[in-house]
Amino acid sequence: MIGMDNLITGDLKNIQHLFKLPEFEFYHHDVSKFIHVSGHIDYILHFASPASPIDYLKIPIQTLKVGSLGTHNCLGLALAKKARILVASTSEIYGDPLVHPQTESYWGNVNPVGPRGVYDEAKRFQEAMTMAYHTFHGLETRIVRIFNTYGPRMRLNDGRALPAFIGQALREEDLTVFGDGSQTRSFCYVDDLVEGIYRLLLSDCSDPVNLGNPDEITLLEFAQEILKLTGANQSIVFKKLPEDDPKQRRPDIHKAKALLNWEPKVSRAEGLAKTYEYFKQLTQEELNRQPLEFAKK
Ligand SMILES: NC(=O)c1ccc[n+]([C@@H]2O[C@H](COP(=O)([O-])OP(=O)(O)OC[C@H]3O[C@@H](n4cnc5c(N)ncnc54)[C@H](O)[C@@H]3O)[C@@H](O)[C@H]2O)c1
């Protein structure tokens, strides 16, 4: 088992438990560059990408490169090794959706030159390239469209709503909601997602499959839930909505149910409680860590 990461947004601390496994090896490598792995490979899971808006806005070119060149390199490796490959796509390929909930047959509403285009279009290209390797080379490919997922080991300061709210509650700051908070998201607990990805990997479905939790909530309600969970008595403050922020997001998961016999099992209350337990044990230094900065290259 090989883990490969250039650690641009990742942290070795998250996988330190894996280093105890005799079969685990770690390669510090940028998958946008040629990938060499010796020996046989059965499965490749290509998940490398900056994944949070505050990161991919700061490193737009690396984001485009890992979705395009990185995907091409991973597909090339899969072809050379006769391995099956699963690529991590995203609900962001639907952009600011005009169809609700989002089914796999919806083509999306993405602004290619807006600030989020670097992520959305990289993932759309990733899907196109993966499908081309399937149809042209007959490669065994799987595409998962992941909707907002959360759980322990998220980075507190990565700009996503859930760690941002919990971090603010723990630091006794007011919670920041963008816009009027009426925009919706649907949050899936990480264990449910992992089970769905595993089932998709072992399935024979090469078309994209949505995985996520259809339990939709407005961001204002979500902030209120976090305040209730943490027992914090701070206020909620409102800030300007970022450009091209999707107004609604809920997966249609009929396809995953029918094909994979999968649906999420962990309620938001249960998942949030587990996630809060993790964040509560962070040190003061970790609680106050600033968002990542990146060298320009
Ligand atoms: N978490 C979500 O809600 C969500 C939703 C939709 C899609 N996804 C996708 O799932 C995947 C994993 O997301 P995550 O939330 O676990 O993010 P994460 O930041 O925890 O993991 C992504 C990893 O990719 C690594 N990486 C980035 N560029 C790389 C490169 N060029 N070469 C090698 N490694 C590189 C980062 O260092 C990081 O460790 C991403 O592809 C993301 O787009 C996640």
The ligand as an SDF file (V2000), in Angstrom:
LIG
                    3D

 44 48  0  0  0  0  0  0  0  0999 V2000
  -13.7890   16.9470    1.5190 N   0  0  0  0  0  0  0  0  0  0  0  0
  -14.7470   17.2340    0.6620 C   0  0  0  0  0  0  0  0  0  0  0  0
  -15.8320   17.6840    1.0750 O   0  0  0  0  0  0  0  0  0  0  0  0
  -14.5850   16.9720   -0.8130 C   0  0  0  0  0  0  0  0  0  0  0  0
  -15.6750   17.2250   -1.6620 C   0  0  0  0  0  0  0  0  0  0  0  0
  -15.5330   16.9960   -3.0100 C   0  0  0  0  0  0  0  0  0  0  0  0
  -14.3590   16.4870   -3.5210 C   0  0  0  0  0  0  0  0  0  0  0  0
  -13.3200   16.2450   -2.7030 N   0  0  0  0  0  0  0  0  0  0  0  0
  -12.0810   15.7420   -3.3200 C   0  0  0  0  0  0  0  0  0  0  0  0
  -11.5310   14.7060   -2.5420 O   0  0  0  0  0  0  0  0  0  0  0  0
  -10.1060   14.7710   -2.5790 C   0  0  0  0  0  0  0  0  0  0  0  0
   -9.5440   14.8130   -1.1730 C   0  0  0  0  0  0  0  0  0  0  0  0
  -10.0660   15.9500   -0.5000 O   0  0  0  0  0  0  0  0  0  0  0  0
   -9.8210   16.2050    1.0520 P   0  0  0  0  0  0  0  0  0  0  0  0
  -10.9680   16.9950    1.5420 O   0  0  0  0  0  0  0  0  0  0  0  0
   -9.4610   14.9180    1.7110 O   0  0  0  0  0  0  0  0  0  0  0  0
   -8.5910   17.1970    0.9740 O   0  0  0  0  0  0  0  0  0  0  0  0
   -7.1370   17.1080    1.6490 P   0  0  0  0  0  0  0  0  0  0  0  0
   -6.5070   18.4610    1.4640 O   0  0  0  0  0  0  0  0  0  0  0  0
   -7.2480   16.5460    3.0120 O   0  0  0  0  0  0  0  0  0  0  0  0
   -6.4130   16.0310    0.7330 O   0  0  0  0  0  0  0  0  0  0  0  0
   -5.9110   16.3220   -0.5400 C   0  0  0  0  0  0  0  0  0  0  0  0
   -4.4330   15.9850   -0.5450 C   0  0  0  0  0  0  0  0  0  0  0  0
   -3.9180   16.1830   -1.8860 O   0  0  0  0  0  0  0  0  0  0  0  0
   -2.5660   16.5830   -1.7370 C   0  0  0  0  0  0  0  0  0  0  0  0
   -2.1210   17.1900   -2.9990 N   0  0  0  0  0  0  0  0  0  0  0  0
   -2.5450   18.3400   -3.5790 C   0  0  0  0  0  0  0  0  0  0  0  0
   -1.8980   18.5320   -4.7450 N   0  0  0  0  0  0  0  0  0  0  0  0
   -1.0500   17.4840   -4.9100 C   0  0  0  0  0  0  0  0  0  0  0  0
   -0.1100   17.1120   -5.9150 C   0  0  0  0  0  0  0  0  0  0  0  0
    0.0900   17.8790   -7.0080 N   0  0  0  0  0  0  0  0  0  0  0  0
    0.5870   15.9600   -5.7630 N   0  0  0  0  0  0  0  0  0  0  0  0
    0.4050   15.1800   -4.6710 C   0  0  0  0  0  0  0  0  0  0  0  0
   -0.4670   15.4760   -3.6850 N   0  0  0  0  0  0  0  0  0  0  0  0
   -1.1860   16.6110   -3.8060 C   0  0  0  0  0  0  0  0  0  0  0  0
   -2.5970   17.5620   -0.5610 C   0  0  0  0  0  0  0  0  0  0  0  0
   -1.3360   17.7830    0.0130 O   0  0  0  0  0  0  0  0  0  0  0  0
   -3.5830   16.8530    0.3900 C   0  0  0  0  0  0  0  0  0  0  0  0
   -2.9250   16.0120    1.3120 O   0  0  0  0  0  0  0  0  0  0  0  0
   -9.7450   16.0010   -3.4120 C   0  0  0  0  0  0  0  0  0  0  0  0
   -9.4500   15.6040   -4.7270 O   0  0  0  0  0  0  0  0  0  0  0  0
  -11.0090   16.8300   -3.3930 C   0  0  0  0  0  0  0  0  0  0  0  0
  -11.1100   17.6150   -4.5550 O   0  0  0  0  0  0  0  0  0  0  0  0
  -13.3930   16.4790   -1.3560 C   0  0  0  0  0  0  0  0  0  0  0  0
  1  2  1  0
  2  3  2  0
  2  4  1  0
  4  5  1  0
  4 44  2  0
  5  6  2  0
  6  7  1  0
  7  8  2  0
  8  9  1  0
  8 44  1  0
  9 10  1  0
  9 42  1  0
 10 11  1  0
 11 12  1  0
 11 40  1  0
 12 13  1  0
 13 14  1  0
 14 15  2  0
 14 16  1  0
 14 17  1  0
 17 18  1  0
 18 19  2  0
 18 20  1  0
 18 21  1  0
 21 22  1  0
 22 23  1  0
 23 24  1  0
 23 38  1  0
 24 25  1  0
 25 26  1  0
 25 36  1  0
 26 27  1  0
 26 35  1  0
 27 28  2  0
 28 29  1  0
 29 30  1  0
 29 35  2  0
 30 31  1  0
 30 32  2  0
 32 33  1  0
 33 34  2  0
 34 35  1  0
 36 37  1  0
 36 38  1  0
 38 39  1  0
 40 41  1  0
 40 42  1  0
 42 43  1  0
M  CHG  2   8   1  16  -1
M  END
$$$$
